[in-house]
Amino acid sequence: MPTSRSEAIFARAQTVLPSGYTRHLAVTKPHPQYAVAGDGCWITDVDGNRKIDFLNNFASIIHGHAHPVITRLIADQAARLLCTVLPTEWEVKLAELLVDRIPSVEQVRFMNTGTEAVMLAVKVARAATGRSKVAKMEGGYHGQYDLIEASFQPPPALWGDAARPTPVAHSVGTPQSLLDELVLLPVNHLEHTRARLRAEAANLAAVIIDPYRLQLGLVAPSHEYLAMLREETARLGIVLIFDEVFCLRVGYHGMQGLLGITPDLTTMGKIIGGGMPIGAVGGSTSLMSVFDVDAGEPKVKQSGTFTANPLSTATGYTGMTLLTPEVFDQLAARGQRLRDGMTRVLRDLGLTGRAEGVGSFSGLLLTDRPTRNYRELAAVMADGLGDRMQAFQKHLLAEGVLTMRGGFIGSTPMTDDDIDFTIEAVRRALVKLHA
Ligand SMILES: Cc1ncc(COP(=O)(O)O)c(C=O)c1O
């Protein structure tokens, strides 16, 4: 007999869903805890357990759960107009907002997910340059497009030369002909990267990078590396794509605003939907002209049943307008409070590790070894850090804190008290981890 409602639901789930679920990343063993309600930064499961939510649906709900303005907007919009093939003004308003805030964006095109945004950005770059290859960082995550998901977590046996990493399929069955179109770059290695870009330039349409983090927050491209990418791609006529699907949340002008580096194209998603599914590509008017239909056949053809639907664009616009510069400052202050608190806990307990992050994103990495690129991180993880981080995540969950791989994604409803509660939960989880 199941001892909880979650266990009972999971028994049914295993019959109708492979392994019992669709998204496995945040699932705990022996069974997931099924959510039933959310309120601010707290989430409640079917058995009545409450957790502070530092995952925020993989960083998409920056206003947490059931924000009254967003909830009301969704109800009103759903009652008025759920979806239609006619455009609505919401699409224009959200585009205007993004053009106003994000330095690289003069025009925007909407889709339904970050994965689609990445896929379309690659099409724009190919159409604009007439070249076919695309470069990404070894270990970079950009969603599930089979070309760009390759080498997200390749095993060491398949890495190849550090200067010219070998593309490794992320899913079995990915055609080799597709992998042949991928150029892998070693993040933070300036010379290898520069040499590779120069050698491949004639066939290289784009370089895509998450300018904030690779591997869910565990590897950071340096400013120097990003500046070199900007300079080299501009010189070689390669389209530089900043994938800000995740990191747009770090500031009012996105990560590019903080860095002072402007890419050619920006992919967006998550927070710009206010909690509803969305994706977007933005760039200069000249690059975005590949979508123009007025001059005849567009170079890139894009549409879609739910693309730019009124619910996502209305919720996105409303959620984004709530994110004023002052609100971003407050998110960053709470993020810093958490990072300072976790640093204090590590020191009090005499543990090695580091608490890092920008704005509302904080990461706790339980090692003092460097993780400057995917290979260094993979080596540290294989050396026991991976298991310890997983155990830490489980202890944190038992302490009422929902996280993943040491990442803490903040939201606007979080108060100083919530942050202090979390710091103490981290302390207890670390004590248990080292017991
Ligand atoms: C940097 C980055 N790019 C793209 C994606 C894919 O977005 P989606 O899950 O909406 O397809 C993600 C998702 O986590 C992401 O973090």
The ligand as an ORCA input file, in Angstrom:
! r2SCAN-3c Opt
* xyz 0 1
  C      20.199     29.016    -22.015
  C      18.977     28.275    -22.437
  N      18.644     28.229    -23.738
  C      17.557     27.588    -24.180
  C      16.728     26.919    -23.303
  C      15.537     26.181    -23.830
  O      14.346     26.811    -23.461
  P      12.989     25.984    -23.409
  O      13.112     25.030    -22.277
  O      11.917     27.019    -23.219
  O      12.848     25.291    -24.721
  C      17.032     26.930    -21.939
  C      16.186     26.206    -20.990
  O      16.499     25.971    -19.855
  C      18.185     27.620    -21.492
  O      18.532     27.656    -20.203
*
